[in-house]
Amino acid sequence: MSSTEALPEGWSEREIESVRLIAPEAWETLEPGDATFVLAHPEAEGMAFRSNVVVRESEFAGSLAAFAAYSLASTRAVFNNCHFISHDLAEIDGTEARRQRFTYDADGFNLIVERFLVARGGYALEITTTSPVHLAAEVLEGNSLIAGSIRWARTGAVPGPGTRDVDTSTGEREPRHDEWLSELAGHPVEDLSKLPASQSFDTEGPLLSDSTIAFLITQFDRHGLGRFELMAHPQVVEEFVAGGLMEPGGAFTPTLELMLDALRDRDFSVKLTGRHHGTDTRLQIHVGAGRAFVLAGAPAAEIVHGKAPRGATPEGKVRADVVPVEGLPALIAAWAGLGPAWTVAGDLDTLTHADYERGVDGQLTAPAGCDAATARLFAQPWFAWNMEIEKTPFARSWLNADAAGHYAVGAQDEGTVAIQPVPALQVWDVLLQELGAATLARPAAK
């Protein structure tokens, strides 16, 4: 956006060193530290975390693919409970760029980050916007304006692929390229196929059997078990005490009280089901009292890739946990395996219902003579997942095709199933929107 173009109301142009962009006038310039400059939402009463934009420029002689791959790896290593949602092609000031979206936990907040990366003329530019969940829709919409307005004074050639040897001064190296996508794009594109197997779903909650959960649901309005119940339900007692949910004498612990508060003052429930290679799983979430009571069966990462940070979740058991409501989009994304992938549409857009089920169970091969995108889809493991939100008309189904990305799935009248590739970022936006900004903004009950 040039200085001659009309600015959005309440926005102004900022220029620091080699970077010019527009930003909300009210946003304040902070001490940048090791960054080029930092803008932050003005302080306000009750605002514990200020949304911010950090711009960082550095000397860099490597390729964009190397810069982007290093950003993926270093971010996941540094941030707590970090989960990458997307990693897509973008454009900054007329130059090819990357746009990343990820979440992480910090100081009791679940934060959403959008980052743009671009490299040219011996420099790299990184624009990182961070927001709490309840402000994400507003902040990230504004971030699109910021990214589109950037003018970067650095000029020169865009570096091509470099050596795969590690640069000892930065830790960066030329990543493995996705050969098919690179040929399709006409330039090197980093390989994302290993990412699905490297991300996992992690919850600290104890393992509880289905029968124990069924009993627990009937006791939501109580605060402990009596002497006769302790004797009549030994398995329940054993699991509750071992999981830190009940004292040996029968009193419920504060952790279990927090879980049950969500049932006592329930606003709505979210139900997810999943299937892969004949294994069914589920994720049940009860939202109330400003928190969410989570009952998680084995996630996609465990069923498909064997990733289980705290041990396997056996069939007939779930992990019980209580989390802040604002963390639900990230929790659901991690459970379903939503993550970066190069999503490319092929010729196939419909399957019979029987063939779709066979594909989910790993019993379907690619059609003879199919195009490369369709062959790529069939070469990946399929995890089918469905999501419903109680008290709303929302019900949606997706197919997680691992390195081939996500597909929207819908049953058609003639008994077929429509499958349409959809970028992970769009699936994420649906999660965020449907769970509801108003609900996500509610503070946790004391």
Beta strands, then each sheet from edge to edge (+ up, - down):
strand 1: 11-16
strand 2: 19-24
strand 3: 28-30
strand 4: 37-40
strand 5: 52-59
strand 6: 80-92
strand 7: 95-106
strand 8: 109-120
strand 9: 123-132
strand 10: 151-152
strand 11: 207-209
strand 12: 266-276
strand 13: 279-288
strand 14: 291-296
strand 15: 317-324
strand 16: 350-352
strand 17: 383-389
strand 18: 395-400
strand 19: 406-411
strand 20: 416-422
sheet 1: 1+ 2- 10+
sheet 2: 3+ 4- 5+ 9- 8+ 7- 6+
sheet 3: 11+ 15- 14+ 13- 12+ 17- 18+ 19- 20+ 16-
end
